């Protein structure tokens, strides 16, 4: 039976129509909510181009590269691309390619300190943010967002101050340098060069680059041994080169370490190197902290410019006479 109101309207049909309209509105609202939820569940992926030195360069670099890869993952919200080279021009070419690929961030551990201004200006013009890690460069701070680095000059000063505290009557130093022009080489070499110029009893027997390579370092030391020149200190700018130097000493039956004929100094604090200190076969190792990725991640995720433009990693120097097993386990990389 159909009921009409006083205006002649079929109230049953009107009620059904309203229910149909409400149902459609409810379905539309649910669909909109679902779409919003799906969109919210997929935040923007952050594209980063990471330019680093060869991970096989040293134990330090292997640890540094592993740290970057563990942090800049798809699970952590990143799409990361990596480029490696020990040559500045190849790194700069990689930076240009990443800019063309429209990355959001360029993360750079520069092979050399100079030559970066133009490509960093290109990045800035393209809206690509730049964060330096591990090493500084000679560029205006306005061209990069942050710098998460070691103070290489301080590393060198800490090492040279330790050596001076040994109060040797005479210092005859074999100085084995890293890749020339890198921040690590400049900082670690600079402190020793300054001391040698200032002190009459400090002498450089030879000063050559082994480009972080153990075999080349061994050849350098072997050549000095063959020449008959006297020396009592090997100042190697990374652990691998110190290891190569020691191999030449062992071959020639020259003693080294605490209380021995030759003082052995390295940098980076590989765990195996600290174990050499613990066994008193080496004398000193300078820490270079490779774990910068978490700092960079925090800066990117905050979406804000960091309060400090430059973050200096906290680092130590280890003396074989004082190092403990706990130090080896805590600081060895």
Order of alpha helices (4+ residues) and beta strands (2+ residues): alpha-beta-alpha-beta-alpha-beta-alpha-beta-beta-alpha-beta-alpha-beta-alpha-beta-alpha-beta-alpha-beta-alpha-beta-beta-alpha
